[in-house]
Amino acid sequence: MHPDCDDGRITAFGMLLEAHGALVAVVGRELEAATDLTIGWFEVLIRLARSPGQRLRMSELASQAALSTSGLTRLVDRMEEARLIRREACPSDRRGAFAVLTDTGAAALEAALPAHLDSLERHVVAPLGAERLSELAAMLETLRDRARGGPPPPPGR
């Protein structure tokens, strides 16, 4: 075996991927059991609800939800059929479109939030504690921003 295979950087990145996969699976199962929403649908609804005007350009939504443009298009098609969101043309870009949260989508999100928060409490907050959760969120934000070409974190962070 090559000695670099045991590099701590590889191990840490692998653990990040494994934790992500395990948490998405368990939290997603619990969300679907309690509601009619998949974790992907919930993710789109919460991102729209937290955005100004409860709308995002499709390209920005794809980036935030870590989906390809075609993957997001398929997801939005299904969510639009369920009347959870709608598309609106972008007035400044004929090719661009917005995904917009509908009243039905907002109601579905509101109904799903208690079960989703309970699941996050059990599977994320309880094992880490509130302080470590805040630290994790800050670290993940730094990693995300750097991977997207953002500036390096301030010294000491």
C-alpha positions as CSV (number, residue, x, y, z in Angstrom):
1,M,0.0,0.0,0.0
2,H,1.2,3.5,-0.8
3,P,2.1,5.4,2.4
4,D,-0.1,8.4,1.3
5,C,-3.2,6.2,1.6
6,D,-3.1,6.7,5.3
7,D,-2.8,10.5,5.1
8,G,-5.0,12.2,7.7
9,R,-6.3,14.6,5.0
10,I,-7.7,11.7,3.0
11,T,-9.2,10.2,6.2
12,A,-10.8,13.5,7.2
13,F,-12.3,14.0,3.8
14,G,-13.6,10.4,3.7
15,M,-15.2,10.8,7.1
16,L,-16.9,14.0,5.9
17,L,-18.3,12.1,2.9
18,E,-19.4,9.2,5.0
19,A,-21.0,11.4,7.6
20,H,-22.8,13.3,4.9
21,G,-24.1,10.2,3.3
22,A,-25.2,8.6,6.6
23,L,-27.0,11.8,7.8
24,V,-28.8,12.4,4.5
25,A,-30.0,8.8,4.6
26,V,-31.3,8.8,8.1
27,V,-32.7,12.3,8.2
28,G,-34.2,11.8,4.8
29,R,-35.9,8.6,5.8
30,E,-37.4,10.2,8.9
31,L,-38.5,13.3,6.9
32,E,-40.3,11.2,4.3
33,A,-41.9,9.0,7.0
34,A,-43.3,12.1,8.8
35,T,-44.2,14.1,5.7
36,D,-44.8,13.9,1.9
37,L,-41.4,15.6,1.3
38,T,-38.1,14.1,0.2
39,I,-35.0,15.6,1.6
40,G,-34.3,17.1,-1.8
41,W,-37.7,18.8,-2.0
42,F,-37.3,20.0,1.6
43,E,-33.9,21.5,0.7
44,V,-35.3,23.4,-2.2
45,L,-38.3,24.7,-0.1
46,I,-36.1,25.9,2.8
47,R,-33.6,27.6,0.4
48,L,-36.5,29.5,-1.3
49,A,-38.1,30.4,2.0
50,R,-34.9,31.9,3.3
51,S,-34.3,33.9,0.1
52,P,-35.4,37.5,-0.6
53,G,-38.8,37.4,-2.2
54,Q,-38.8,33.6,-1.6
55,R,-37.2,33.2,-5.0
56,L,-33.9,32.2,-6.5
57,R,-32.5,32.1,-10.0
58,M,-32.5,28.5,-11.1
59,S,-28.7,28.5,-11.5
60,E,-28.2,29.8,-7.9
61,L,-30.7,27.2,-6.6
62,A,-28.8,24.5,-8.4
63,S,-25.5,25.7,-6.8
64,Q,-26.9,26.0,-3.3
65,A,-28.6,22.6,-3.5
66,A,-25.5,20.9,-5.0
67,L,-27.4,19.7,-8.1
68,S,-26.5,19.8,-11.7
69,T,-28.7,22.2,-13.8
70,S,-30.4,19.2,-15.4
71,G,-30.9,17.5,-12.1
72,L,-32.5,20.6,-10.6
73,T,-34.7,21.0,-13.7
74,R,-36.1,17.5,-13.2
75,L,-36.7,18.2,-9.5
76,V,-38.3,21.5,-10.1
77,D,-40.6,19.9,-12.8
78,R,-41.9,17.5,-10.2
79,M,-42.2,20.1,-7.5
80,E,-44.0,22.4,-9.9
81,E,-46.5,19.6,-10.7
82,A,-47.1,19.3,-6.9
83,R,-47.7,23.1,-6.9
84,L,-45.0,23.6,-4.2
85,I,-43.0,26.0,-6.4
86,R,-43.5,27.8,-9.7
87,R,-41.1,29.2,-12.3
88,E,-41.1,32.8,-13.3
89,A,-39.3,34.3,-16.2
90,C,-36.4,36.6,-15.4
91,P,-37.2,40.1,-16.8
92,S,-33.5,41.0,-17.3
93,D,-32.5,37.7,-18.9
94,R,-34.7,36.0,-21.4
95,R,-33.0,32.6,-20.9
96,G,-33.0,32.9,-17.1
97,A,-35.8,31.8,-14.8
98,F,-36.6,32.0,-11.1
99,A,-37.9,29.3,-8.8
100,V,-40.5,30.8,-6.5
101,L,-42.1,29.3,-3.4
102,T,-45.9,29.0,-3.6
103,D,-48.3,29.2,-0.7
104,T,-48.7,25.4,-1.0
105,G,-45.0,25.0,-0.7
106,A,-44.7,27.3,2.3
107,A,-47.5,25.4,4.0
108,A,-45.7,22.0,3.2
109,L,-42.5,23.4,4.6
110,E,-44.1,24.7,7.7
111,A,-45.8,21.3,8.3
112,A,-42.4,19.5,7.8
113,L,-40.3,21.7,10.0
114,P,-41.1,20.2,13.4
115,A,-40.3,16.6,12.3
116,H,-37.2,17.8,10.5
117,L,-35.9,19.8,13.5
118,D,-36.6,16.8,15.8
119,S,-34.6,14.6,13.5
120,L,-31.7,17.1,13.4
121,E,-31.8,17.4,17.2
122,R,-31.4,13.6,17.5
123,H,-28.8,13.0,14.8
124,V,-26.7,16.2,14.7
125,V,-27.2,18.3,17.8
126,A,-27.3,15.5,20.5
127,P,-24.0,13.8,19.4
128,L,-22.1,17.2,19.0
129,G,-23.7,19.6,21.5
130,A,-24.7,23.2,20.6
131,E,-21.2,24.6,20.9
132,R,-19.6,22.0,18.6
133,L,-22.5,22.4,16.2
134,S,-21.7,26.1,15.9
135,E,-18.0,25.3,15.3
136,L,-18.9,22.7,12.7
137,A,-21.2,25.1,10.9
138,A,-18.4,27.8,10.8
139,M,-15.9,25.2,9.5
140,L,-18.2,24.0,6.8
141,E,-19.0,27.5,5.7
142,T,-15.2,28.2,5.4
143,L,-14.7,25.0,3.3
144,R,-17.7,25.9,1.1
145,D,-16.7,29.4,0.5
146,R,-13.0,28.5,-0.3
147,A,-14.2,25.8,-2.7
148,R,-16.3,28.4,-4.5
149,G,-13.3,30.7,-4.8
150,G,-13.9,32.9,-1.8
151,P,-11.1,34.6,0.2
152,P,-9.1,32.6,2.7
153,P,-10.4,32.7,6.3
154,P,-9.1,35.4,8.7
155,P,-6.0,34.3,10.7
156,G,-6.9,32.3,13.8
157,R,-10.1,30.9,12.3
